Amino acid sequence: MRLTTGLLLAVLISPWAQAELIDEVNDRGELRIAVLADTPPYTFKKDEHLTGFEIELGQALAQELDVRAEFIETPAQELLPGVENGKYDIALNQSNAEQASQAPLDTSHPYSRQSLVIPFQKDNPAFESALNNALQRIMDDGRLAAMERKWLENPVQQVAGEQLAP
């Protein structure tokens, strides 16, 4: 009996017993994305709605993962801790690999011309694979390049509300 109890405890405490983040995202049907709301052209409000490069990227990622995107405006000091403790699934906040490595998080492969990465909770290999595959599809079909041209090549015009040709 003591051996059975010990084995049961070992299984429950094991990291393998933890739910994988991708399963939680799929069960919820949404990807919770933390963003900094006033960082044009990445994320900003226009007519009371969030818009910008990171909003379009988050929508594309959620679409690729077959869930909806839920954007949560977050103060900078709560962004990475919120991802670490599971309040948010990912953060889109212009993090590069060096910045993100200072927090106890894993990151996506670099994307964009500035080698940005997407931080998420450590030890979620299936989520990491799904996220990186989604990013790769967005890069391969040209959507990421179109977003960069639209939002990052002439951000003053986009923030002012002028549409650029994709």
N, C-alpha and C positions, 0 to 999 in steps of 0.2 A: 504494500500500500504506500509506504514511504517513497519507494522508487517511482511509482506511478505519479504521485503528487509532484515529486521532483522533476520528472520528465515534462509533466504538464506545465509547471512553472517555467521551465527552461524554454519551452516552445512559445509560451505567451510573452516572455521577455525578449525572445530572439528578434533581431531586426527583420528576419524573414517573415515574422508574424505581423509586421506593420502593414497597413493598407498602402498600396502604391498610389501615388498622387494621381496618375492618369485614371485609375478606377474611380477615385473621388470626383474628379472633374467630369467623367462620363456619367456617373450616378446623378450628379447635380445638374448636368446638362448645360453647364456654363463654366467659362474660364474667367476667374476673378483676377483682374489686371489692375495693379496699383499704378497710378500715374501722378505726376506733379502737374497741376492744372494750369499753371501760368508760366510755361516755358516755350513760347512760340519759337520756331514753327513746329516744334515737336508735339506739344499739347497745349491747347488754349481754348477758351470759350468764345464762340461766335453765335450770336442770337440765342444765348442761354444753353447751347449744346457744345459738348466737347468735340474738337476737331483737331486735325494736324497729322503729321507723319506717324506718330506712335498710335494714334487712334486708328488710322487706316491699317497699320501693321497689325495691331491687336485684333481687328476685325478679320483680317485675312488669316491670321493664325487660328482663331476660333473656328472660322469656316473650314479650314483644313483639318482641324480636329473634330469637326462635325458637332460643335457645341456653339452656344451663343457667347458673345463677349459681354462681360460685366465690368465696366470701368469704374474704379473707385478713386476719387480724388484724395490724395494722401499727403500730409506734411512730409517734407524731406526727411526729418529725423525719425519718422515712423515707417518709412518705405521698406528698407531692407530688413529691419527687425520684424515687420509685419509679414514679409515673405518667409523669414526664418521660422516664425511661430505658427505659420499656416493660415494666417488671416487672409492673405492673398496668395494666389498660385504663382504668379510671376510679377515682375516689375518692369515697366518700360520707362526708363529714365535716363537715357543716354549714358548708361554704364559701359565703361570699357573693361576689359578683362582684369586689368590691374586694380581698378577700383572695386570691382565685385569680389576679387579674391581676398580682400581685407575683411569681408564678412564670412561667416561659416555657411556658405551657400555654394551650390553648383551653378554652372552657367551653360548656356547654349554655345554652339559654335559661333565665332564672330560673324557678323553680318554688316552690311553697309560699307560705304567707303571709309568710314571712321572706325571700323573694326569694333562696333558695339556688340555687346552680349546681353542676354536675357537671364537674370538671376532667378533661381527657384530653389526649393528645399533640397538639402543634401540627401543622398542615398535613395534616389528615385530613378533607377536606370530605365524603366519602361517609359516614364514621362520624358526623360532626357532624349531618348530615341525618338519618341513621337514628336517632340518639339523640334528637334534638329531635322527630322524628315519633313515636317511642315515648312520650316524655314527654307530648306533646300528646294522644295517644290515652288515656293513663292519666288525664289531667286531664279530657278531654271526657266519658269514661264514668263519672266520679264516683269512681273508685278512689282517686285522690290525696286528695280531700276526705275520704273515709271513713278513710284512713290517718291524716290529720291529726287528725280527731276522735278516733280510737281512741288514738293515741299522744301527741299534743301538747296536747290540750285539758285533760286531767287526768292528767299523766304519773305522779304519785305512785301512783295506783291501779293503773296498768298495770305499773309496776315491781314493786309489791308483789304482783302476780299476780291482781288482781281484773279480770275482764273487763268492759268497758264495752259498751253496745249500740252497734253501728256506725251 
